[in-house]
Amino acid sequence: MFKKILIANDGSEGAIHALKVAIDLAKKYGAEIHSIAVEEGVPHYAATIGEVDEYRREANDFFRKINDEAIEEAKKEGIEIHTKIQAGHEVETIVQYAKEGKFDLLVIGFMGHSKIFGRVWGSTSQNITKLSPCTVIVVK
């Protein structure tokens, strides 16, 4: 049924659950699986170049760790996962990557890092679901 699966991974609890579902589906369907983590950019009001460099270094370390954890999780299940870190707006970047990669399934978490409204559906996952070029599974 699914041949090429994309997981949107921001390292949140929701994304970790989504990753497990995506790995399970990839295993069941013999599908290729990819993960994308989107780095949203540098702070808008950095005082010095040093602050910008420090932010980038911390962000790179954070996303590298997310990818390493995804690779390990997939490896436990005998699955190879292709990981990518890309700068940009989360929704636009994920939707565009799904289109360009011709994915037939996108797996996302119900809610990412922001818990502003408690258990209300996250706006990022809502927008990705609306704009996605393929089937979307939203994992709670």
N, C-alpha and C positions, 0 to 999 in steps of 0.2 A: 504494500500500500504506500508507504513512505520510502523514498529513495535517498533524500537529502534533507537533513534536519539541521536547523540553526537554533542555538540556545543563546538568548541575550543574558549576559552574566555581569552583574554589577557587584557581586560578592555578598549581597544581602541574603537574609534567611530565605526570602521568597525565591531568589535566584538559585540557591543551593537545592531547594526542593525541586525547582524546575529542571535543574541539571540532572538530578537523579531520574526524573521522569523521562527526559530526553535520552539518557543513556539506556534506560530500560527499553524504550521504543526502538532505538537504533539496534539494540541487540536482538529484539524480537523480529524486526523487519530486515535485518542485515543492511541497514541504511548507513550512509556516510553521515558523520556528525561534525558540526563546526560550532565554535563558540565565539561570540564577539563581545568585547568589553569596550565601552565608549568612554573616553576621557573627554570631559566637557570643556576643557580649556583652562587657561590661567586665571587667577583672581583679577577682578576688574580694577581694583585699587591697590596694586602692589606699590610699595614705596621705593623699592630698589630692585635692580636687576637680580641681586642676590636672593631676594624673596621669590622672584619668579623662578629662578633656577632651583631653589629649594623645593618649591611647590611641584615643579616638574619631576624632580628626583623622587619625591615622596609619592607622587601619582604613579610614576613608572614602577616603583617598588610595589605599590599596592596592586596594580593590575598584573604585574608579573606573578605575584603571589596567587592572585585569583586564578590565573591560567595554570600555574603549577598544580594547584589544588584540583582543578578540573581534569587535568591530564592524569593525575594520580587516581581520582575517583573513577574515571573511565577505564584506566589500566586494571583496576581491581575486577572489573567486569569483562576484561578481555577485549575492550573496545579502544580504538585509536580515535582521538579527538583532535581536530585542527583548531588552533586558537589564534585569535587576532585581537590586537588592541588598535583602536582607531580614534582619532580625535574628531570631535564634532558634536552636534546636538544629538542627544540620545535617540529621540524618535526618528528624526530625519535620517540619521546614519544607519540605524538598524533596518528601517524600511528600505532604504536604497541598497544596502548590502544584500538584503533578502531578494530584491528584484534582480540585481546584477548576478548574484550567485545562483539564481533559478532554484531556490529552495522550495520544497513542497510542504514543509512544515516548519513553523516557528514556535518555539516553546519559551514562555516568559513567566516570571513570577507575578503573582497578584499584586504585590506591593514591594517596592524597593526599600531604600534606606529611610525615606520620609514617612513618618507615621503621624502626620499632622491631624488627620481625621480618624485616627484609630483604625477601625476595620473597614473604612470606606475604600472602594476600589481606587488604586493609585492612578493619577492622571496620565503618567507615562505609559503604563500598560493599557489604559483605555485608548489612548491615541494610537499606539502601535497596533492594537487590535483593529481599530477602524481603518487604518491606512495600509495594513499589510497586504502584499500581493498574493499571499498564500494562506492556507489554513493555519489558525493560531490555537494553541492550547495554553490556557491561563491556569497556572498551578497555584493552589492555595496551600 
